[in-house]
């Protein structure tokens, strides 16, 4: 049976994005058996895309780029100057993903990643949809798909549920826009771990696997078995990426945006090996056994 590509967020292994850090993270991820490395694009200027592209390829890894926007560069703003800066940041990010050899840019592409003080306005949501519709054409020209990650209410006010992501994707109306579900956020916002998968179904293009406290898989209370079963039942064949954060590995800015205050683990390498086995075993166990005559 064809397996999902399994990925790991680089912040399990390093908080830096320079060529040396990406190479070490790639080698560690490959050693743990992963297929993909997710690179956060929080420091675009610090990336060495040409060198890292070679190092990722040498390690036999695919790459996914991820990010949220910023308060002064936010396509869901009512202020057109702030929207324009958000669009420029997204185009730069599409270029970074393509230059790294990747084909997926995902995350909170539709807003800043922080606790908003108010609901998104009608104008702000329309601005985000228009910006992403325009960006999707540019991304297609560079062979990049855009993922709308469903994030919890404390990190965005635009897309908190799978239903909202599907609605936004329908309004953007582009073939290279997919929905990205994350068990950590689903635990806060969704009814359960099954309905959102069925809701997204053919739009689903990326999945993050994280515990409720973003530490060791199985150490918290997320019902991963329901999620794995749902993914298998809808025939999801896309990538599944482990995401975890601890104060042991810090990326300036991003770690604070994500409220990573606690030390949930010290050894990212050991965590990476454990999570790879957890996801592979869970997905394999979720496949129905063949009928026997
Ligand atoms: Mn995530």
Boltz pocket constraint, residues with backbone or C-beta under 6 A from the ligand:
constraints:
  - pocket:
      binder: B
      contacts: [[A, 149], [A, 182], [A, 208], [A, 243]]
      max_distance: 6.0
